[in-house]
């Protein structure tokens, strides 16, 4: 049973129990965030919606026992999520391929729209067993109520961001780490690149690189690895205007920003331990 062609559903930045600070930070980075959501699993979030994918800030209440993996995981990028329209088939395909994963898990969160109407956004996820990918969480998400998530009123951002262009993962041995993605999606989905491997994910890509390659590209803007040999490091967003990005970062008091040609880089210290890059 084939696993679906990979498409990016969303990326997750862990802000642990600092949801107020995380939301304020990403608003100052120029993102429009959805109202705070509360999952039936016990976590809470804000989203920055784009055309076909989104950024999620995930948190849990201090001392929560329902989502301990949020409070014990490092700050920063820690979740890469593929989209699916058939979570049951994905679970079967992963199991058949020998990839450890949990059973499909369904949950929801209430959503109130600008017109005052409301409903429950409902999802079913299939998550690779913790530790299968040392860098962080990787899972599949099946949306049952896309009309409550992809709302045009939430897609307009002061920084002009329109899409997640890439996510960057650090691994000591990129070729070895990429083998799991090749098993899931086929060897043709994984490509060689300078410093590592790349997985094409719809209109986006996941790059698996060595820590040296990350530091060569981003210098002091890299996140604090906290001693981890493998970790999810940062995100690149495509924007309609680097001038918009510069203006909003200056207005937001974001420090240490650098521009190199058509790239603007925000150090991880200014974005909850995730390196953020904008390209036009």
N, C-alpha and C positions, 0 to 999 in steps of 0.2 A: 504494500500500500504506500504510494508516494506521499511524502510530506509536501504541502503546498509550496509554490514558488515564494521565497521570502519577500515580505513587504513590511515596512516599518509602521508599527502602530503608535508607539510612543517611547520616550526616553524618560528615565526617572532620576531626579536629584534628591538625595536623602537629606532632609534638614532636621531629622531626629525629633527633638521636642522643642525646636525653635521655629515653629510655623510662622509666628508673627514676624520675626527677623527675616526668615527666608522669603516671605511674601514681599516685605518691604524692599529687600535687596533686589529681587527680580523685577519689581515695578520700577525701581531706580535704573535698572538696566534697560528699561524701555518696553517691557512686556506687559500686555494687558492680561490680567489674570481673572479666571472665573471666580465667582463667590466660593467661599470655603465649603468643601464637601465633607461629609462624614460617612464613611463606609460602614456597612453592617458588620464588617470584620473587626472594627475598632480603630482603624487608621483614619487620617484626615488629609485633605489635599487641596491644592490649587492647580489649575491647568493653564497653560498658554497654548491656545489652539492655532493651528496652521491649516493649510489646504487639505492635507490628507493624513496628517500625523499631529502629535502634540508633545509638549514638555509637561511633565508632572513633578510638582514639589510634593513629596510625601513626608508625613510626620505621624507621630503618635503622642498621646497625652503623657506627661511625665509619670513614670511609675506604672505605665500600662503593662498588663500581663497578656493582652490579646495579641499584640504584634511585637514581641520582644526583639525580633530580628531587625526592626527599624531602629530601636534605641541602642542596640549593641553594634550596629554597623557604622563604619566611618561616615562622616559628612562627605557629600559630593555625589558625583554620578555613580549610581550603583545598580541601575536596572536598564536593560535593553529588551524591548518588547516587540515581538513579531505579531502581525495581524493574521487572523484566520476567520473563516466563515463556518468552520466545522470543527469545533474543539474536540468532539468525540473521535473523529477520524485522525486528528493530529495526535491525540493520546495513543491511539492504536498503532499509528505509524512509528511514533517514537519508541514504543515498547517493542515493536517488531524489529526495529533497527538496533535494539540493545542500548538505547540511551535512557538513563535513569530519569524518571519523572514521576510526579504525583498525579493522582486522579483529577479529572476536571473539577474545579471548585467554583461554585456560583455565588455571587454576592451583588450588592447594589448600594446606591447612595441616593438620597432625595435631591432633586434639582428644582429650583424655582427660577422661572424665566422672567425676562424683563417685563412681559405683559401681565405678570401676576399668576400665570398658570404654573402648574407643577406636575411632577411625575417622578418615577424612580428610574434612574439610569442603571441598567442591569448588565452584568458581564459574566462570562465564564472563562476562567484561565486554566492553562496547563503549564506548570512550572517545572523546569529541570531541577532535579534533586540538588539541594544545597551542597556545594563542593564540586559538583560536576564541572562547573566553570569557576575556577578560583577567583577570577577578577570581580565577580559580582553575580547578580540575579539575571537570569535569562528566562523568559517565558513567552507564551502565546496568549493573546487576548481576543476573545470572541464577543463582540458588542451586539446586544439585542435591541438597543434603543439608541441608534446613532443620531437620531433627530434631537436627542436631549444632550448630546455631547458636541457634535460639530455644528455650532450655531454661528452664523455670520457675524453677529454682534460681538463675538469674542475673538474674531480672527484679525482684527485691525490693531497693529502695534505701533507705538510711537517710534520705535527703532526701525520700522519698515520690514521686520522679519516676516518671511513668507514660508519658510521650510527649514527642517533639519537637514543639513547637507551631509554631515558625517558625525560619527561617534568614534572616539579614539580609546583603544584598550591597550594597556601595557602588559606584556607577557615576557618572561625570560627567553622563551623559545616560541616565537610567533608561528613557525611552521607546524610545530607539534600542537599548539593551541587551535590552529585553524582546521585540524583534521576533524574535529567534532562537527564544525559547520559544513565541511565537505561531506561528512556522513549524512547529515540532515538534509542537505539541499543539492548534493551532487558536486563533484570535483570542479565542474565548469563554473560554479558560483564563486569560487575562491581564486584570487589572482595574485601574482607576485607584484610587489611594490618595493621601493627603496626602504629598507629598514624593517620590512615585515611582509604581511599578507593583508589583502583587502577582500571583503565580502560585499558584493553589490546587493543592496536591499531596496528594491523598488527604485525610487529616485534618489535614494541616499546610499551611504556606504558605511560599513564598519571597518576601521583600520586597526589591525593588531600589530603593534610595534614594540621594539625593545625600549627600555627606559632611556637609553642613550639617544635613540632616535627621537623620542619625545622631547628630551631636553635640548637636543640640537635644533629642533624646530621652534620651541616655545621658551627656552631659556628660563628666566626666573618666574615665568607665569605658570609653571606647572603646579599641580596640587601637592599637598603633603601626603606622601604615601603611607606615613605612619608605620614604616617597616614592612609594608606588604610587598612581596616580589611581583604580584599580579594585581592590577586594579584598573578600574575604568577612570579615565583621566579627564576627558573634556568633550566639548560639542562645538561644531561649526554650524552657524545659521546663515542662510542666504537672505540678504536684505535687498530691497529695492533702492536703497540709498545709504551709502556710507556717511554722507553728510548728516542724515537723520541720526545715525548711530552716534557720531561725534557730538552732536548737539545734545542728545538725551543723556549721554554718559557724563558730559560736563555739568549739565543741570542736576544730575543725580549725585554729584560728588564722588564719582567712581575714580579711584586713584590707580596710578601705575599703568594706565592704558597706553598701548603703543600701536602705531600704524606703520605697516610695511607695504607700500604699494596699494593693492586693492584688498588688504586685510587689516582689520582692527582686532586687537587681542586684549582681552580683559583677564588679568591674572586671577588664578583660582582663589587667592586670598580675598578677592572682592566679590566672589560669587559662590559662597558656601562650599569652597574647596573643589570647584569644578572649573577648569580652564574654559573660557568662552571666547569664541572667535566669530567675527562677522565677515562675510565676503559678499561682493556685489556681482 
